[in-house]
Amino acid sequence: MEQLKPTEFAKTGMDVAMIWKNIWSQYLAFKRKSKGSTGKKGG
């Protein structure tokens, strides 16, 4: 099994963090959008 160099590991970690940040921001935007639309309908 190939061992990752510390720099490569850090790079992948950063990539994963970026992906998660992207997913999280999209999720928050979706939640905000859905909450706003339901609120408009209710109000």
C-alpha positions in Angstrom: 0.0 0.0 0.0 1.3 3.4 -1.0 1.9 5.9 1.8 0.8 9.4 1.5 3.3 12.2 2.0 2.3 14.8 4.6 1.9 17.4 1.9 -0.4 15.2 -0.2 -2.4 14.3 2.9 -2.8 18.0 3.7 -3.8 18.7 0.1 -6.5 16.0 0.2 -7.7 17.3 3.6 -8.1 20.8 2.1 -10.0 19.4 -0.9 -12.3 17.5 1.4 -12.8 20.6 3.6 -13.6 22.7 0.5 -16.1 20.1 -0.7 -17.8 19.9 2.7 -17.9 23.7 2.9 -19.6 23.8 -0.5 -22.1 21.1 0.4 -22.8 22.9 3.7 -23.4 26.3 2.1 -25.7 24.7 -0.5 -27.6 22.9 2.3 -28.0 26.1 4.3 -29.1 28.1 1.2 -31.7 25.3 0.4 -33.0 25.3 4.0 -33.3 29.1 4.0 -35.1 29.0 0.6 -37.5 26.3 1.6 -38.2 28.0 5.0 -38.8 31.3 3.3 -41.2 29.8 0.7 -43.2 27.9 3.3 -43.3 31.1 5.5 -44.7 33.1 2.6 -47.4 30.5 2.0 -48.3 30.4 5.7 -48.3 34.1 6.2 
